[in-house]
């Protein structure tokens, strides 16, 4: 089983975890707009996280390609 690592210091969600090379956090009201913005930035050539979707519990999953993990 893959281990979850709690990520601290954010200000937008109650919880955020890293699992392998994905970041998982609750789906929020603005999540759809944020994902659209990230897609536009990615289309312009910037290295941004890729959104993979959300699960049945409302948790969204994104790649962590733009992040460096210590």
mmCIF file of the N, C-alpha and C atoms, coordinates in Angstrom:
data_MODEL
# 
_entry.id   MODEL 
# 
loop_
_atom_site.group_PDB 
_atom_site.id 
_atom_site.type_symbol 
_atom_site.label_atom_id 
_atom_site.label_alt_id 
_atom_site.label_comp_id 
_atom_site.label_asym_id 
_atom_site.label_entity_id 
_atom_site.label_seq_id 
_atom_site.pdbx_PDB_ins_code 
_atom_site.Cartn_x 
_atom_site.Cartn_y 
_atom_site.Cartn_z 
_atom_site.occupancy 
_atom_site.B_iso_or_equiv 
_atom_site.pdbx_formal_charge 
_atom_site.auth_seq_id 
_atom_site.auth_comp_id 
_atom_site.auth_asym_id 
_atom_site.auth_atom_id 
_atom_site.pdbx_PDB_model_num 
ATOM 1   N N  . UNK A 1 1  ? 0.832   -1.190 0.000   1.00 0.00 ? 1  UNK A N  1 
ATOM 2   C CA . UNK A 1 1  ? 0.000   0.000  0.000   1.00 0.00 ? 1  UNK A CA 1 
ATOM 3   C C  . UNK A 1 1  ? 0.870   1.245  0.000   1.00 0.00 ? 1  UNK A C  1 
ATOM 4   N N  . UNK A 1 2  ? 0.468   2.244  -0.731  1.00 0.00 ? 2  UNK A N  1 
ATOM 5   C CA . UNK A 1 2  ? 1.221   3.484  -0.836  1.00 0.00 ? 2  UNK A CA 1 
ATOM 6   C C  . UNK A 1 2  ? 0.980   4.351  0.390   1.00 0.00 ? 2  UNK A C  1 
ATOM 7   N N  . UNK A 1 3  ? 2.030   4.953  0.881   1.00 0.00 ? 3  UNK A N  1 
ATOM 8   C CA . UNK A 1 3  ? 1.952   5.754  2.098   1.00 0.00 ? 3  UNK A CA 1 
ATOM 9   C C  . UNK A 1 3  ? 1.572   7.202  1.790   1.00 0.00 ? 3  UNK A C  1 
ATOM 10  N N  . UNK A 1 4  ? 0.712   7.780  2.626   1.00 0.00 ? 4  UNK A N  1 
ATOM 11  C CA . UNK A 1 4  ? 0.333   9.185  2.514   1.00 0.00 ? 4  UNK A CA 1 
ATOM 12  C C  . UNK A 1 4  ? 1.251   10.013 3.404   1.00 0.00 ? 4  UNK A C  1 
ATOM 13  N N  . UNK A 1 5  ? 1.669   11.172 2.895   1.00 0.00 ? 5  UNK A N  1 
ATOM 14  C CA . UNK A 1 5  ? 2.479   12.117 3.659   1.00 0.00 ? 5  UNK A CA 1 
ATOM 15  C C  . UNK A 1 5  ? 1.687   13.412 3.762   1.00 0.00 ? 5  UNK A C  1 
ATOM 16  N N  . UNK A 1 6  ? 1.352   13.811 4.980   1.00 0.00 ? 6  UNK A N  1 
ATOM 17  C CA . UNK A 1 6  ? 0.591   15.037 5.194   1.00 0.00 ? 6  UNK A CA 1 
ATOM 18  C C  . UNK A 1 6  ? 1.467   16.232 4.835   1.00 0.00 ? 6  UNK A C  1 
ATOM 19  N N  . UNK A 1 7  ? 0.919   17.146 4.035   1.00 0.00 ? 7  UNK A N  1 
ATOM 20  C CA . UNK A 1 7  ? 1.615   18.380 3.674   1.00 0.00 ? 7  UNK A CA 1 
ATOM 21  C C  . UNK A 1 7  ? 1.031   19.507 4.509   1.00 0.00 ? 7  UNK A C  1 
ATOM 22  N N  . UNK A 1 8  ? 1.876   20.235 5.180   1.00 0.00 ? 8  UNK A N  1 
ATOM 23  C CA . UNK A 1 8  ? 1.430   21.303 6.071   1.00 0.00 ? 8  UNK A CA 1 
ATOM 24  C C  . UNK A 1 8  ? 1.773   22.664 5.495   1.00 0.00 ? 8  UNK A C  1 
ATOM 25  N N  . UNK A 1 9  ? 1.105   23.689 6.006   1.00 0.00 ? 9  UNK A N  1 
ATOM 26  C CA . UNK A 1 9  ? 1.432   25.052 5.638   1.00 0.00 ? 9  UNK A CA 1 
ATOM 27  C C  . UNK A 1 9  ? 0.501   25.670 4.621   1.00 0.00 ? 9  UNK A C  1 
ATOM 28  N N  . UNK A 1 10 ? -0.426  24.922 4.080   1.00 0.00 ? 10 UNK A N  1 
ATOM 29  C CA . UNK A 1 10 ? -1.372  25.489 3.127   1.00 0.00 ? 10 UNK A CA 1 
ATOM 30  C C  . UNK A 1 10 ? -2.444  26.310 3.810   1.00 0.00 ? 10 UNK A C  1 
ATOM 31  N N  . UNK A 1 11 ? -3.169  27.089 3.029   1.00 0.00 ? 11 UNK A N  1 
ATOM 32  C CA . UNK A 1 11 ? -4.211  27.907 3.623   1.00 0.00 ? 11 UNK A CA 1 
ATOM 33  C C  . UNK A 1 11 ? -5.565  27.738 2.941   1.00 0.00 ? 11 UNK A C  1 
ATOM 34  N N  . UNK A 1 12 ? -5.695  26.783 2.039   1.00 0.00 ? 12 UNK A N  1 
ATOM 35  C CA . UNK A 1 12 ? -6.925  26.664 1.269   1.00 0.00 ? 12 UNK A CA 1 
ATOM 36  C C  . UNK A 1 12 ? -7.731  25.406 1.560   1.00 0.00 ? 12 UNK A C  1 
ATOM 37  N N  . UNK A 1 13 ? -7.181  24.445 2.271   1.00 0.00 ? 13 UNK A N  1 
ATOM 38  C CA . UNK A 1 13 ? -7.870  23.175 2.498   1.00 0.00 ? 13 UNK A CA 1 
ATOM 39  C C  . UNK A 1 13 ? -7.643  22.690 3.919   1.00 0.00 ? 13 UNK A C  1 
ATOM 40  N N  . UNK A 1 14 ? -8.570  21.870 4.385   1.00 0.00 ? 14 UNK A N  1 
ATOM 41  C CA . UNK A 1 14 ? -8.418  21.270 5.704   1.00 0.00 ? 14 UNK A CA 1 
ATOM 42  C C  . UNK A 1 14 ? -7.285  20.269 5.732   1.00 0.00 ? 14 UNK A C  1 
ATOM 43  N N  . UNK A 1 15 ? -7.101  19.534 4.615   1.00 0.00 ? 15 UNK A N  1 
ATOM 44  C CA . UNK A 1 15 ? -6.009  18.563 4.559   1.00 0.00 ? 15 UNK A CA 1 
ATOM 45  C C  . UNK A 1 15 ? -5.468  18.468 3.143   1.00 0.00 ? 15 UNK A C  1 
ATOM 46  N N  . UNK A 1 16 ? -4.186  18.208 3.066   1.00 0.00 ? 16 UNK A N  1 
ATOM 47  C CA . UNK A 1 16 ? -3.513  17.968 1.790   1.00 0.00 ? 16 UNK A CA 1 
ATOM 48  C C  . UNK A 1 16 ? -2.499  16.865 2.050   1.00 0.00 ? 16 UNK A C  1 
ATOM 49  N N  . UNK A 1 17 ? -2.492  15.844 1.196   1.00 0.00 ? 17 UNK A N  1 
ATOM 50  C CA . UNK A 1 17 ? -1.534  14.752 1.348   1.00 0.00 ? 17 UNK A CA 1 
ATOM 51  C C  . UNK A 1 17 ? -0.827  14.499 0.024   1.00 0.00 ? 17 UNK A C  1 
ATOM 52  N N  . UNK A 1 18 ? 0.399   13.977 0.133   1.00 0.00 ? 18 UNK A N  1 
ATOM 53  C CA . UNK A 1 18 ? 1.149   13.548 -1.034  1.00 0.00 ? 18 UNK A CA 1 
ATOM 54  C C  . UNK A 1 18 ? 1.163   12.031 -1.027  1.00 0.00 ? 18 UNK A C  1 
ATOM 55  N N  . UNK A 1 19 ? 0.834   11.434 -2.157  1.00 0.00 ? 19 UNK A N  1 
ATOM 56  C CA . UNK A 1 19 ? 0.898   9.986  -2.348  1.00 0.00 ? 19 UNK A CA 1 
ATOM 57  C C  . UNK A 1 19 ? 1.697   9.757  -3.623  1.00 0.00 ? 19 UNK A C  1 
ATOM 58  N N  . UNK A 1 20 ? 2.871   9.153  -3.493  1.00 0.00 ? 20 UNK A N  1 
ATOM 59  C CA . UNK A 1 20 ? 3.782   8.997  -4.630  1.00 0.00 ? 20 UNK A CA 1 
ATOM 60  C C  . UNK A 1 20 ? 4.025   10.366 -5.254  1.00 0.00 ? 20 UNK A C  1 
ATOM 61  N N  . UNK A 1 21 ? 3.709   10.529 -6.536  1.00 0.00 ? 21 UNK A N  1 
ATOM 62  C CA . UNK A 1 21 ? 3.932   11.831 -7.179  1.00 0.00 ? 21 UNK A CA 1 
ATOM 63  C C  . UNK A 1 21 ? 2.617   12.568 -7.425  1.00 0.00 ? 21 UNK A C  1 
ATOM 64  N N  . UNK A 1 22 ? 1.621   12.323 -6.560  1.00 0.00 ? 22 UNK A N  1 
ATOM 65  C CA . UNK A 1 22 ? 0.366   13.067 -6.654  1.00 0.00 ? 22 UNK A CA 1 
ATOM 66  C C  . UNK A 1 22 ? 0.114   13.820 -5.365  1.00 0.00 ? 22 UNK A C  1 
ATOM 67  N N  . UNK A 1 23 ? -0.662  14.885 -5.472  1.00 0.00 ? 23 UNK A N  1 
ATOM 68  C CA . UNK A 1 23 ? -1.122  15.667 -4.328  1.00 0.00 ? 23 UNK A CA 1 
ATOM 69  C C  . UNK A 1 23 ? -2.627  15.516 -4.286  1.00 0.00 ? 23 UNK A C  1 
ATOM 70  N N  . UNK A 1 24 ? -3.169  15.224 -3.099  1.00 0.00 ? 24 UNK A N  1 
ATOM 71  C CA . UNK A 1 24 ? -4.611  15.010 -2.952  1.00 0.00 ? 24 UNK A CA 1 
ATOM 72  C C  . UNK A 1 24 ? -5.167  15.950 -1.909  1.00 0.00 ? 24 UNK A C  1 
ATOM 73  N N  . UNK A 1 25 ? -6.271  16.586 -2.277  1.00 0.00 ? 25 UNK A N  1 
ATOM 74  C CA . UNK A 1 25 ? -6.923  17.543 -1.383  1.00 0.00 ? 25 UNK A CA 1 
ATOM 75  C C  . UNK A 1 25 ? -8.406  17.586 -1.699  1.00 0.00 ? 25 UNK A C  1 
ATOM 76  N N  . UNK A 1 26 ? -9.222  18.137 -0.792  1.00 0.00 ? 26 UNK A N  1 
ATOM 77  C CA . UNK A 1 26 ? -10.665 18.173 -1.034  1.00 0.00 ? 26 UNK A CA 1 
ATOM 78  C C  . UNK A 1 26 ? -11.025 19.026 -2.251  1.00 0.00 ? 26 UNK A C  1 
ATOM 79  N N  . UNK A 1 27 ? -12.106 18.633 -2.916  1.00 0.00 ? 27 UNK A N  1 
ATOM 80  C CA . UNK A 1 27 ? -12.649 19.416 -4.017  1.00 0.00 ? 27 UNK A CA 1 
ATOM 81  C C  . UNK A 1 27 ? -13.363 20.611 -3.409  1.00 0.00 ? 27 UNK A C  1 
ATOM 82  N N  . UNK A 1 28 ? -12.989 21.802 -3.796  1.00 0.00 ? 28 UNK A N  1 
ATOM 83  C CA . UNK A 1 28 ? -13.579 23.027 -3.266  1.00 0.00 ? 28 UNK A CA 1 
ATOM 84  C C  . UNK A 1 28 ? -14.461 23.681 -4.331  1.00 0.00 ? 28 UNK A C  1 
ATOM 85  N N  . UNK A 1 29 ? -15.224 24.668 -3.945  1.00 0.00 ? 29 UNK A N  1 
ATOM 86  C CA . UNK A 1 29 ? -16.120 25.361 -4.871  1.00 0.00 ? 29 UNK A CA 1 
ATOM 87  C C  . UNK A 1 29 ? -15.366 25.938 -6.070  1.00 0.00 ? 29 UNK A C  1 
ATOM 88  N N  . UNK A 1 30 ? -14.175 26.455 -5.848  1.00 0.00 ? 30 UNK A N  1 
ATOM 89  C CA . UNK A 1 30 ? -13.401 27.088 -6.917  1.00 0.00 ? 30 UNK A CA 1 
ATOM 90  C C  . UNK A 1 30 ? -12.505 26.109 -7.682  1.00 0.00 ? 30 UNK A C  1 
ATOM 91  N N  . UNK A 1 31 ? -12.500 24.840 -7.328  1.00 0.00 ? 31 UNK A N  1 
ATOM 92  C CA . UNK A 1 31 ? -11.566 23.882 -7.935  1.00 0.00 ? 31 UNK A CA 1 
ATOM 93  C C  . UNK A 1 31 ? -11.680 23.821 -9.453  1.00 0.00 ? 31 UNK A C  1 
ATOM 94  N N  . UNK A 1 32 ? -12.880 23.835 -9.993  1.00 0.00 ? 32 UNK A N  1 
ATOM 95  C CA . UNK A 1 32 ? -13.055 23.789 -11.443 1.00 0.00 ? 32 UNK A CA 1 
ATOM 96  C C  . UNK A 1 32 ? -12.404 24.974 -12.140 1.00 0.00 ? 32 UNK A C  1 
ATOM 97  N N  . UNK A 1 33 ? -12.561 26.164 -11.566 1.00 0.00 ? 33 UNK A N  1 
ATOM 98  C CA . UNK A 1 33 ? -11.944 27.360 -12.154 1.00 0.00 ? 33 UNK A CA 1 
ATOM 99  C C  . UNK A 1 33 ? -10.422 27.307 -12.039 1.00 0.00 ? 33 UNK A C  1 
ATOM 100 N N  . UNK A 1 34 ? -9.930  26.828 -10.913 1.00 0.00 ? 34 UNK A N  1 
ATOM 101 C CA . UNK A 1 34 ? -8.479  26.704 -10.728 1.00 0.00 ? 34 UNK A CA 1 
ATOM 102 C C  . UNK A 1 34 ? -7.909  25.733 -11.751 1.00 0.00 ? 34 UNK A C  1 
ATOM 103 N N  . UNK A 1 35 ? -8.597  24.617 -11.985 1.00 0.00 ? 35 UNK A N  1 
ATOM 104 C CA . UNK A 1 35 ? -8.117  23.639 -12.961 1.00 0.00 ? 35 UNK A CA 1 
ATOM 105 C C  . UNK A 1 35 ? -8.110  24.211 -14.360 1.00 0.00 ? 35 UNK A C  1 
ATOM 106 N N  . UNK A 1 36 ? -9.127  24.990 -14.709 1.00 0.00 ? 36 UNK A N  1 
ATOM 107 C CA . UNK A 1 36 ? -9.144  25.654 -16.012 1.00 0.00 ? 36 UNK A CA 1 
ATOM 108 C C  . UNK A 1 36 ? -7.965  26.602 -16.176 1.00 0.00 ? 36 UNK A C  1 
ATOM 109 N N  . UNK A 1 37 ? -7.653  27.335 -15.121 1.00 0.00 ? 37 UNK A N  1 
ATOM 110 C CA . UNK A 1 37 ? -6.522  28.262 -15.142 1.00 0.00 ? 37 UNK A CA 1 
ATOM 111 C C  . UNK A 1 37 ? -5.206  27.496 -15.315 1.00 0.00 ? 37 UNK A C  1 
ATOM 112 N N  . UNK A 1 38 ? -5.044  26.391 -14.574 1.00 0.00 ? 38 UNK A N  1 
ATOM 113 C CA . UNK A 1 38 ? -3.833  25.585 -14.709 1.00 0.00 ? 38 UNK A CA 1 
ATOM 114 C C  . UNK A 1 38 ? -3.697  25.023 -16.124 1.00 0.00 ? 38 UNK A C  1 
ATOM 115 N N  . UNK A 1 39 ? -4.808  24.607 -16.723 1.00 0.00 ? 39 UNK A N  1 
ATOM 116 C CA . UNK A 1 39 ? -4.764  24.098 -18.098 1.00 0.00 ? 39 UNK A CA 1 
ATOM 117 C C  . UNK A 1 39 ? -4.316  25.189 -19.066 1.00 0.00 ? 39 UNK A C  1 
ATOM 118 N N  . UNK A 1 40 ? -4.809  26.411 -18.869 1.00 0.00 ? 40 UNK A N  1 
ATOM 119 C CA . UNK A 1 40 ? -4.407  27.524 -19.738 1.00 0.00 ? 40 UNK A CA 1 
ATOM 120 C C  . UNK A 1 40 ? -2.917  27.813 -19.586 1.00 0.00 ? 40 UNK A C  1 
ATOM 121 N N  . UNK A 1 41 ? -2.424  27.803 -18.352 1.00 0.00 ? 41 UNK A N  1 
ATOM 122 C CA . UNK A 1 41 ? -0.990  28.028 -18.134 1.00 0.00 ? 41 UNK A CA 1 
ATOM 123 C C  . UNK A 1 41 ? -0.160  26.916 -18.763 1.00 0.00 ? 41 UNK A C  1 
ATOM 124 N N  . UNK A 1 42 ? -0.617  25.671 -18.628 1.00 0.00 ? 42 UNK A N  1 
ATOM 125 C CA . UNK A 1 42 ? 0.085   24.541 -19.236 1.00 0.00 ? 42 UNK A CA 1 
ATOM 126 C C  . UNK A 1 42 ? 0.113   24.645 -20.748 1.00 0.00 ? 42 UNK A C  1 
ATOM 127 N N  . UNK A 1 43 ? -1.007  25.080 -21.339 1.00 0.00 ? 43 UNK A N  1 
ATOM 128 C CA . UNK A 1 43 ? -1.078  25.245 -22.794 1.00 0.00 ? 43 UNK A CA 1 
ATOM 129 C C  . UNK A 1 43 ? -0.131  26.341 -23.277 1.00 0.00 ? 43 UNK A C  1 
ATOM 130 N N  . UNK A 1 44 ? 0.181   27.285 -22.387 1.00 0.00 ? 44 UNK A N  1 
ATOM 131 C CA . UNK A 1 44 ? 1.112   28.363 -22.727 1.00 0.00 ? 44 UNK A CA 1 
ATOM 132 C C  . UNK A 1 44 ? 2.568   27.945 -22.524 1.00 0.00 ? 44 UNK A C  1 
ATOM 133 N N  . UNK A 1 45 ? 2.777   26.691 -22.095 1.00 0.00 ? 45 UNK A N  1 
ATOM 134 C CA . UNK A 1 45 ? 4.131   26.180 -21.973 1.00 0.00 ? 45 UNK A CA 1 
ATOM 135 C C  . UNK A 1 45 ? 4.711   26.172 -20.577 1.00 0.00 ? 45 UNK A C  1 
ATOM 136 N N  . UNK A 1 46 ? 3.946   26.547 -19.576 1.00 0.00 ? 46 UNK A N  1 
ATOM 137 C CA . UNK A 1 46 ? 4.454   26.537 -18.211 1.00 0.00 ? 46 UNK A CA 1 
ATOM 138 C C  . UNK A 1 46 ? 4.331   25.143 -17.604 1.00 0.00 ? 46 UNK A C  1 
ATOM 139 N N  . UNK A 1 47 ? 5.240   24.815 -16.706 1.00 0.00 ? 47 UNK A N  1 
ATOM 140 C CA . UNK A 1 47 ? 5.216   23.534 -16.004 1.00 0.00 ? 47 UNK A CA 1 
ATOM 141 C C  . UNK A 1 47 ? 4.297   23.675 -14.792 1.00 0.00 ? 47 UNK A C  1 
ATOM 142 N N  . UNK A 1 48 ? 3.088   23.175 -14.916 1.00 0.00 ? 48 UNK A N  1 
ATOM 143 C CA . UNK A 1 48 ? 2.091   23.280 -13.849 1.00 0.00 ? 48 UNK A CA 1 
ATOM 144 C C  . UNK A 1 48 ? 1.582   21.886 -13.495 1.00 0.00 ? 48 UNK A C  1 
ATOM 145 N N  . UNK A 1 49 ? 1.034   21.730 -12.285 1.00 0.00 ? 49 UNK A N  1 
ATOM 146 C CA . UNK A 1 49 ? 0.467   20.429 -11.930 1.00 0.00 ? 49 UNK A CA 1 
ATOM 147 C C  . UNK A 1 49 ? -0.657  20.027 -12.881 1.00 0.00 ? 49 UNK A C  1 
ATOM 148 N N  . UNK A 1 50 ? -0.759  18.747 -13.159 1.00 0.00 ? 50 UNK A N  1 
ATOM 149 C CA . UNK A 1 50 ? -1.827  18.219 -14.008 1.00 0.00 ? 50 UNK A CA 1 
ATOM 150 C C  . UNK A 1 50 ? -2.905  17.625 -13.113 1.00 0.00 ? 50 UNK A C  1 
ATOM 151 N N  . UNK A 1 51 ? -4.125  17.990 -13.347 1.00 0.00 ? 51 UNK A N  1 
ATOM 152 C CA . UNK A 1 51 ? -5.236  17.499 -12.536 1.00 0.00 ? 51 UNK A CA 1 
ATOM 153 C C  . UNK A 1 51 ? -5.707  16.160 -13.092 1.00 0.00 ? 51 UNK A C  1 
ATOM 154 N N  . UNK A 1 52 ? -5.782  15.154 -12.222 1.00 0.00 ? 52 UNK A N  1 
ATOM 155 C CA . UNK A 1 52 ? -6.186  13.814 -12.637 1.00 0.00 ? 52 UNK A CA 1 
ATOM 156 C C  . UNK A 1 52 ? -7.664  13.554 -12.389 1.00 0.00 ? 52 UNK A C  1 
ATOM 157 N N  . UNK A 1 53 ? -8.321  14.376 -11.588 1.00 0.00 ? 53 UNK A N  1 
ATOM 158 C CA . UNK A 1 53 ? -9.743  14.189 -11.325 1.00 0.00 ? 53 UNK A CA 1 
ATOM 159 C C  . UNK A 1 53 ? -10.030 14.106 -9.844  1.00 0.00 ? 53 UNK A C  1 
ATOM 160 N N  . UNK A 1 54 ? -11.210 13.569 -9.507  1.00 0.00 ? 54 UNK A N  1 
ATOM 161 C CA . UNK A 1 54 ? -11.563 13.415 -8.104  1.00 0.00 ? 54 UNK A CA 1 
ATOM 162 C C  . UNK A 1 54 ? -12.228 12.071 -7.883  1.00 0.00 ? 54 UNK A C  1 
ATOM 163 N N  . UNK A 1 55 ? -12.124 11.602 -6.653  1.00 0.00 ? 55 UNK A N  1 
ATOM 164 C CA . UNK A 1 55 ? -12.684 10.289 -6.334  1.00 0.00 ? 55 UNK A CA 1 
ATOM 165 C C  . UNK A 1 55 ? -14.098 10.417 -5.784  1.00 0.00 ? 55 UNK A C  1 
ATOM 166 N N  . UNK A 1 56 ? -14.689 9.304  -5.399  1.00 0.00 ? 56 UNK A N  1 
ATOM 167 C CA . UNK A 1 56 ? -16.071 9.298  -4.920  1.00 0.00 ? 56 UNK A CA 1 
ATOM 168 C C  . UNK A 1 56 ? -16.239 10.026 -3.591  1.00 0.00 ? 56 UNK A C  1 
ATOM 169 N N  . UNK A 1 57 ? -15.138 10.270 -2.868  1.00 0.00 ? 57 UNK A N  1 
ATOM 170 C CA . UNK A 1 57 ? -15.199 11.015 -1.618  1.00 0.00 ? 57 UNK A CA 1 
ATOM 171 C C  . UNK A 1 57 ? -14.999 12.509 -1.827  1.00 0.00 ? 57 UNK A C  1 
ATOM 172 N N  . UNK A 1 58 ? -14.849 12.947 -3.079  1.00 0.00 ? 58 UNK A N  1 
ATOM 173 C CA . UNK A 1 58 ? -14.654 14.363 -3.367  1.00 0.00 ? 58 UNK A CA 1 
ATOM 174 C C  . UNK A 1 58 ? -13.221 14.829 -3.214  1.00 0.00 ? 58 UNK A C  1 
ATOM 175 N N  . UNK A 1 59 ? -12.274 13.903 -3.227  1.00 0.00 ? 59 UNK A N  1 
ATOM 176 C CA . UNK A 1 59 ? -10.864 14.279 -3.112  1.00 0.00 ? 59 UNK A CA 1 
ATOM 177 C C  . UNK A 1 59 ? -10.275 14.364 -4.511  1.00 0.00 ? 59 UNK A C  1 
ATOM 178 N N  . UNK A 1 60 ? -9.666  15.507 -4.814  1.00 0.00 ? 60 UNK A N  1 
ATOM 179 C CA . UNK A 1 60 ? -9.054  15.668 -6.135  1.00 0.00 ? 60 UNK A CA 1 
ATOM 180 C C  . UNK A 1 60 ? -7.604  15.235 -6.096  1.00 0.00 ? 60 UNK A C  1 
ATOM 181 N N  . UNK A 1 61 ? -7.122  14.806 -7.223  1.00 0.00 ? 61 UNK A N  1 
ATOM 182 C CA . UNK A 1 61 ? -5.758  14.311 -7.343  1.00 0.00 ? 61 UNK A CA 1 
ATOM 183 C C  . UNK A 1 61 ? -5.061  15.061 -8.463  1.00 0.00 ? 61 UNK A C  1 
ATOM 184 N N  . UNK A 1 62 ? -3.869  15.572 -8.168  1.00 0.00 ? 62 UNK A N  1 
ATOM 185 C CA . UNK A 1 62 ? -3.081  16.323 -9.144  1.00 0.00 ? 62 UNK A CA 1 
ATOM 186 C C  . UNK A 1 62 ? -1.662  15.795 -9.146  1.00 0.00 ? 62 UNK A C  1 
ATOM 187 N N  . UNK A 1 63 ? -0.990  15.950 -10.282 1.00 0.00 ? 63 UNK A N  1 
ATOM 188 C CA . UNK A 1 63 ? 0.429   15.583 -10.323 1.00 0.00 ? 63 UNK A CA 1 
ATOM 189 C C  . UNK A 1 63 ? 1.226   16.618 -9.559  1.00 0.00 ? 63 UNK A C  1 
ATOM 190 N N  . UNK A 1 64 ? 2.390   16.236 -9.136  1.00 0.00 ? 64 UNK A N  1 
ATOM 191 C CA . UNK A 1 64 ? 3.254   17.163 -8.426  1.00 0.00 ? 64 UNK A CA 1 
ATOM 192 C C  . UNK A 1 64 ? 4.449   17.534 -9.283  1.00 0.00 ? 64 UNK A C  1 
ATOM 193 N N  . UNK A 1 65 ? 4.262   17.606 -10.596 1.00 0.00 ? 65 UNK A N  1 
ATOM 194 C CA . UNK A 1 65 ? 5.373   17.846 -11.504 1.00 0.00 ? 65 UNK A CA 1 
ATOM 195 C C  . UNK A 1 65 ? 6.064   19.176 -11.285 1.00 0.00 ? 65 UNK A C  1 
ATOM 196 N N  . UNK A 1 66 ? 5.354   20.159 -10.789 1.00 0.00 ? 66 UNK A N  1 
ATOM 197 C CA . UNK A 1 66 ? 5.943   21.482 -10.598 1.00 0.00 ? 66 UNK A CA 1 
ATOM 198 C C  . UNK A 1 66 ? 6.526   21.653 -9.200  1.00 0.00 ? 66 UNK A C  1 
ATOM 199 N N  . UNK A 1 67 ? 6.526   20.596 -8.396  1.00 0.00 ? 67 UNK A N  1 
ATOM 200 C CA . UNK A 1 67 ? 6.998   20.703 -7.025  1.00 0.00 ? 67 UNK A CA 1 
ATOM 201 C C  . UNK A 1 67 ? 8.257   19.867 -6.805  1.00 0.00 ? 67 UNK A C  1 
ATOM 202 N N  . UNK A 1 68 ? 9.035   20.276 -5.859  1.00 0.00 ? 68 UNK A N  1 
ATOM 203 C CA . UNK A 1 68 ? 10.197  19.514 -5.451  1.00 0.00 ? 68 UNK A CA 1 
ATOM 204 C C  . UNK A 1 68 ? 9.976   19.058 -4.022  1.00 0.00 ? 68 UNK A C  1 
ATOM 205 N N  . UNK A 1 69 ? 10.091  17.768 -3.795  1.00 0.00 ? 69 UNK A N  1 
ATOM 206 C CA . UNK A 1 69 ? 9.844   17.215 -2.470  1.00 0.00 ? 69 UNK A CA 1 
ATOM 207 C C  . UNK A 1 69 ? 11.159  16.990 -1.759  1.00 0.00 ? 69 UNK A C  1 
ATOM 208 N N  . UNK A 1 70 ? 11.202  17.378 -0.511  1.00 0.00 ? 70 UNK A N  1 
ATOM 209 C CA . UNK A 1 70 ? 12.396  17.190 0.306   1.00 0.00 ? 70 UNK A CA 1 
ATOM 210 C C  . UNK A 1 70 ? 12.312  15.883 1.050   1.00 0.00 ? 70 UNK A C  1 
# 
